[in-house]
Amino acid sequence: MHFDIIVVGSGPGGYVAAIRASQLGKKVAIIERESLGGICLNWGCIPTKALLKSAQVFQYINHAAEYGIAVSGVKADFTGIVKRSRGVAEGMSKGIQFLMKKNKIEVIMGTAKLIKSGSVEVTAADGKKSNVTADHIILATGGRAKQLPNLPIDGTHIIDYRKAMSLESLPNKMVVVGAGAIGVEFAYFYASLGTEVTVVEFMEQGLVPREDVDISKELAKSFKKLGIKVLANTSVEKVENLAHGVKVTAKNRKDNSEQVIEADLVLSAAGVTANIENIGLETLGIVVEKGLIKVDAYYRTNVAGIYAIGDIVPGQALAHVASAEGITCVEAICGHHPELIDYNNIPGCTYCSPEIASVGYTEESAKAAGYELLIGKFPFSASGKASAAGAKDGFVKVIYDKKYGELLGAHMIGMNVTEMIAEIVAARKLETTGHEILKAIHPHPTMSEAVMEATAAAYGEVIHL
């Protein structure tokens, strides 16, 4: 079989690239070894949000009295929560199957390997091999949980995010290693249902170390109220298996003091590793640097006709980044002249509670870049909508260049802020200034008016503080 474009991997980078290629009139095939939709739809973005929603509902019910509602005898059905999450994932995967048929994309199930330029060998589940060819091949094989040397994932005592989504029973105690988005989301989920959670983070900042430091401090307050223990600037030295659990030895990197934590299991949430092994990169001589495939601005590798997108190339390992890269790559292949992606205007979202959303410079990075800053912060405790909703934790922080009013970045923590960050992304894309945000009338009462209020604070014009 010969195609114009073959896409290897059907995650949010791969399937989006395939659909866009079909829209542009190309004959397209997509190769997938497991489930359509990849990790994101089946074991990542979507089903984790289903788990988190269940935890949030459970928290709402437990605090129903604060809303004037009497509820008793509430119990979390852990098995039912996991079952709902898997059902959501299965439904989304079926949706991708529909999109493949709608766009006349050939779906080939099996494991792909490049054997020469323009040719892919596919090994089916039964071991049968076949070859398919194409003028252009896009690699979108995604990533998997990173294995730390002293945290070998065995699926029983030390688990990854995938296993954490499908445990048979709720653990009494859990240690989460890594306080990035994956780590804090699972920490919130399990703590909300009653698990005693300890988070261990190597970086000094502690929770969400890539976020603005003010966000990290605010999340720490919320996690403390939930009973989550956080050990920042701490390394896991070793994990020993016990008869019914594990014993974790953690060392503070500042004073070298050690403490031992006993738990039912350890969740390794220390990031992702690119899936680039055994796909034929060496056979074709495709250049790899620091574990990622080297590409140009249009995602072309050093081998003609071979492209790479998503978690296997440099850049943020996010679903929406992979999708944007897939579209840009395909449009370039088809002779269009797509605008290059601005990697400094990529929003990041974390879906624990309170939620976190950010884009652009942090205060620290903006200062390091040489900007003179105007910074405004508006707490949700001063928001009428947040008070009415019973969600007063958090704030919106905006960062402007003092000289020209350029919107350098924004950092939010609070209820539904992942739905609010798009305003900032669009504003930065349009090169909007602080004055324009300030004079854009925001609806009242809403959470989103905190963006206007924070901007007003930056310019010394805030009304409600």
N, C-alpha and C positions, 0 to 999 in steps of 0.2 A: 504494500500500500504506500502510495506517495501523497504527501500533503504539502500545501504551501508553508504551513507553520505547525510544528509539534510543540506542545507545552508539556513539560515533565513536572507533575505535581499539580494538585487541584485545590490548593488552599486559596486564600483571598487574593494572592498574587496571581496564581496560575489560572483559576477559573475566570477571573476578571479579564486577564490578558486574552484568553481563548474567546470569550464573548466579544470583546472589542475587535479582535481579528476577524471574527465571523461577520460582525457588523460592517466591516470594511471590505467585505467580499472575498475573503480568503477561505480556502479549504483547510479546516483545522481539525487536529486530533489532540486529545489530552490523555496523558498516561498517569494512572494513579494506582498505587500498590495496596491501598487499604480502603478508605472511604472518601467519597466525593465531599469536598469542603475542607479537607485537610484537618490539621490539629485545631485550628481556630474554631471551626463550626462543630467539630466532634468532641474535642477534649480541651478546648481553650476558651476563647473569648465568650462564646455563646452559652455553653452549659455552666461555666463558672458564674455567669451573671444570674442564671436560674437558681443556683445554690444560694448566692448572696441575697437574692430577693426573698427566698424562703426564710433565711436568717433574719432579714429585716422585718418581715411580717411577724415572725415569732417575737422579736423585740417590741414591735408595736403592740402586740397583744399583751405582753408582760407589763407594758406601761400604759395600758388602756385607761387605768384610773385617772391618769393625768389629763385625759380628754373627757372625763366625766362618764366613762363607760365601765361598768362592773363586769369582770370576766373571771371565772374560776375554773380550776381543773385543766389548765392548759398544759399540753405535753407535746414536745417535738417528736414527730415520727421520722427518725433519721432515714430509715429504709425508704419511706415514701418521698422524702426530700430528694434523695439520690435518684429514685425512679422518675420523678418529675423532670429532673435535670437531663437524664438520658433521653426522655421522651422529647424534650425541646430540641436536643441535638439531632435526634433521628428525623424530626420534622424538617429541620433546616437542611439536612443532607438530602432529603427527598426533594426539597425545593431546588437544590443545585442540579439534581437529576433532570427535573423539569426544564431548567434553563438550558441544559446541554441539548436536550431534544428540540426545544424551541428554536435554538440557534444553529441546529444541524451540525453539532460538534460531535465527532466520533470519539466515544469514550473507550479507552483500551485499559483493561485492568491487568496490572502486573508491575514488576519491578524493572525500571528502565536503566540501560547502561549505554553510554556512547561508545561506539566501536570504530567509527571513523567520521569525518566531517560529513554531515547530512544524513547519518544513519544511526538508528537506535535499535538495540536489541532489547526485546521485552520478554521477561520470564514470568509466565503465569503461575498461579498458586499451585497448579499440579506439576510444575517443573517444565512445561512445554515452552520452547523458545520460538520467537518469531522476530522478523526484522521489519521495521517501518522506516521510511525515508521522508525527508522534507528539505525544502530550500532553506528554512530557518528553524532553529531549535532553541526554545527558551527554557532554561533551567529554573524551576521554582520549587525546589525540594524542601524548603523550610528548615526548621530547627527542632531540637529536642532538649530536654533538661540537661544542664551541664553537670558532669560528674566531677566532684572534688576528690583529690587523692585520698584524703582521710575520711571521705563519706561515700563509700561504695554503695550505690543503690541496689538493694536486693529485693525490693518489692514487699518486704515483710517488716523488717525492723527499721530500715531506711527507705523511704518512699519518695517518688517524684510527684509532680502536680497531677499526673494522669491517675495514679493510684489513689491520690488524696480525694479525687472526685467520685470514687466508686468503692470506698471502704464498706465492709459489711456491717460494721457497728461503730458507734460514736466512741472515740477513745477518751479515757479519763484525763490523761495528761499527754501533751504533745510539745515537742521542741521544733520550732521552725527556724531553719538556718537560711538567712538572707532576708532582708527587709525591704526589698524592692516591691514592685507592684504585685507579683505573684505571692510573695511571702506575706505581705500585709493583708491581702484579700483573704487568703486561707486562714490567717491568724484571726481576723474578724469573724469569719464564718464559723469556725470551730468554737471560739470563745463565746459567741452569741448563743450557741446551743448548749453550752455548759462545760466544754473542755477547758482544763487548766492549761493555758498556753504561755510558753516562754519563747520570745524571739531573740535570736542571736545574730548580730550584724557586725561584720568585720570593720566597716567604716566608722569613723568617730562620730559622724552626724547622727547615726542611729537609723530611725525609720525613714523610709524613702530618701536615701542619701543623694539621689540625683536631683531632687526637688529643691526649691528655695528653702533656706534654713528655717524661715518662719513657719512654713508648711509642716516641716518635720516636727517642730516644737508643738504645734497645735494638735497634730495627730497623736503625739505622745500623751497629751492631756486626755484625749478621748479614749485612747487605749487603756490608760491607767484607770479610768472610771469603769471600763469594761472588765478590769481585772487581769489584763495582759501584762506580763512582765517583759521588759525590754532590756537586753544586755548589749549596749553599744560598744564599739571599739574592742570587740571581743572575738576571739577565734575559737573554733572547735578543734581541740587537740586530738581527741579520739572518741570513738563510740564503741562501747562494749555491750554485747548481747547478754541479757539476763534470761532467767527462766520464763518470765512473763513481761518482757519489755526491754528497755535499753538503759544504759548509764552513760551520760554524756559528760565529758570533761571539757570545760570551757575556760579559756585563759584571757584575763583582761590585758590588753596590749600596752596599757599605760604603766601599770605597776607589777605586771606579771603574776598577779594573784590568780589562783585557780579555784573553781567551784565545780561541784559535781551535781548534775541534775538527773534524776530518774524520771523516766516517762514511758508511755506505752510504745511510742515510735517517734522517729525523727522525719520531718519533711525537709528535703533538700530543695531549696528554692533560690539557688545561687545564680540564676540566669539561664541562658540557652546557648547551645552549640550548633553550628551549622551542619546540616546533613549533606556533606560533600564527599563522603567516603564511598567507594565502590560504584561510582556513577560514570567512570571512564575519563575523568579529568586528566589523569596521568597519560593515558593512551593518546590523547589529542594534544598534550602539552599545554593545557589551559593553566594560566598563571594563578597561583593562590598565594596570598600574603596574609600572615597572621590568622590563618584559619578561615579566611573569606576569599571569594573569587574576585579577582581584580577586574573591574569594568570601567568603561568610559561614561560620559554623561548620558548616553543613550543605552547603557547597559550591554554594550558589545564587549565580549571578551577579546583576548588577543587572537582568537581563532575565528576566521571569517564564518559567518552564519550561525555562530553559537552565542547566546545571550544568557544573562543571569539576573534575577531580581529577588527581592524579599530578604529573608533572614540570612541568606548565603552570600550577600554582598555587604560592603560597608554601609553604615547608616543605621537609623533606629529600627530595631526589630519589632515593628508594629504592623498590625493587619492593614491599616489604612495606608501606610507607607508602601507596603507590598502591592496593594491595588493600584495606587498612583504610578508606581514604577512599571507595573505591567501595562497600563494604558500608554504611558510615555514610550515605552519600548516598542510596542506594537505600532503605534502611530508613526514612529520613526522608520520602522521596517517598511511600512506601507507608503513611504514617500512624503508624509506630512512633515511639518516642522513644529513639533510640540514644544511648548515652553518648558524649560528645565525646572525640576523640582527645587524649591527653596527649602533646604533642610533645616534652616533656622526658623521656619514657620510651621513646624509640625506639632500639632497638639498632642499632649500625653494625658491619659486619663487612668485613674486608679479607682476601683469600684468598691472599696471598703466603705464603712460608714463612720464618719462623714466621708463623702467622696472627695477626690482630689483631681484638679484639672489645671494644666499649665501650658504655656507656649512662649517661645522666645527666651530672652535673657533672664537669668536670675539676677537679683541685686548684686551678688558677688561677681558674676561674670560680666555684667554691664560695667561695673567699676573697673574691672581688669581690662576691659576693652577701651577704656579711656573716656567714657561718657561722664558728663556731669548730670546728676539725676534729680528728677522730681518724683517722689514716691508717695503714693496715697494708699491708705488702707481703710476699708470700711467693714466693721464687724457685723455679723448677722444678728448679734444681740440687739442692734439698733434698727433692725429691719422689721417692719410691721408684718410682712408676709411670713418671715421666719418665725416670729413670735406666735402668730396664729397657727402655724403648722407644728409648733413644738420642736423646732429645729434651729435653735439659736447658736449652736456651736459653729465656729469657723469664721471666715472672712474672705474678702476679695482684696488682693493687693495688685496695684498697677504700677508700672515703671515707665517713666517718660524721659526722653532726652530734654534737658532744661533749655538748650539752645534753640532747637527747632520744633520741639513738641512731638518728636517721633515716638510712637508707641513701641517701646522696646520689648516689653513682655508683660505677662499677667499670670498671677498664681492664685488659685482659688481652692478653698476647702470648705465643704458644707453640703447641705442637701441639694441634690440635682445639679451640682456645678459642672458635671460632665456634659450637661445639655446647654450650659451657658458659654462654654469656652469658644464655640464656633463664632460668636460675635467678635471676639478678639482676633481670631484667625482671619476672618474676612476684613476686619478693619486694618490689620497689618498688611494684608495683601493689597488693599486699596491705598496704602500709605496715608492712612488717616492720622490726624494729629489729636492731641489731647483736647484742644478747643472744640473740635468737631464732635468728639465723644461727649464732652460736657454739654454741648448744646443740642445733642440728639435726645429728644424727649423720650424717656423710658416709661413704660406703663407702671402704674401704682395700684395696688400693692403687688410687687413681684420680687422674686429673688434677684432677677437680672438688673433691677435698678441699682443694685449695689455696685455695678460697674461704673455707672454714672456718678454715684456718691463717692466712690474711691477716687475717681478722676477729679472730682470737686475738691476732695481732701488734698490731692497732690498740688492743686493750684490755689489752695487757701480759700476755697469758696464753699466748703461743705456746710450744709444746712442742718442735717440731722445728727450731728455729733457735738 
